[in-house]
Amino acid sequence: MAANTITLSETDYARLTALVNSGSALTETLEQELERATILPDRKLPKDVVSMFSTVEYRNVETNAVNSVTLVYPGEADVNAAKVSVLAPIGAALIGLKVGRHIDWALPNARTVRLEVIGVSQAPLSTVEPRP
């Protein structure tokens, strides 16, 4: 697998593609991520890969600050509950990354920070509702 690829389950890929095709102006970053995805059957997606509804722990490599967010669809985003939309820049950047991988994330002030995925917890299947 190339260093710049991400890994997605078939279900996440199908739902995220439908979201991108819905015509929202906010989907450009996610569309770019989908173009570089390796798609696996749902049951073969490694547990340490960021997928929809997973909780991701990541570290700012420069400051060592650690944050944790749950990746959700746009209508479920809630900053107070640390639920980040997959259409938000950080959400689109994290989807499909594996523990130990990093992203260079552009900040609004034109700086870039390197974020490393240090943990992924998958939501129990019974709590995951299929929403595009």
Secondary structure as GFF3:
##gff-version 3
##sequence-region A 1 132
A	DSSP	beta_strand	6	9	.	.	.	ID=ss1
A	DSSP	alpha_helix	10	20	.	.	.	ID=ss2
A	DSSP	three_ten_helix	25	27	.	.	.	ID=ss3
A	DSSP	alpha_helix	28	35	.	.	.	ID=ss4
A	DSSP	beta_strand	37	40	.	.	.	ID=ss5
A	DSSP	three_ten_helix	42	44	.	.	.	ID=ss6
A	DSSP	beta_strand	55	60	.	.	.	ID=ss7
A	DSSP	beta_strand	66	72	.	.	.	ID=ss8
A	DSSP	three_ten_helix	74	76	.	.	.	ID=ss9
A	DSSP	three_ten_helix	79	81	.	.	.	ID=ss10
A	DSSP	beta_strand	83	85	.	.	.	ID=ss11
A	DSSP	alpha_helix	89	94	.	.	.	ID=ss12
A	DSSP	beta_strand	102	106	.	.	.	ID=ss13
A	DSSP	beta_strand	112	121	.	.	.	ID=ss14
A	DSSP	three_ten_helix	125	127	.	.	.	ID=ss15
###
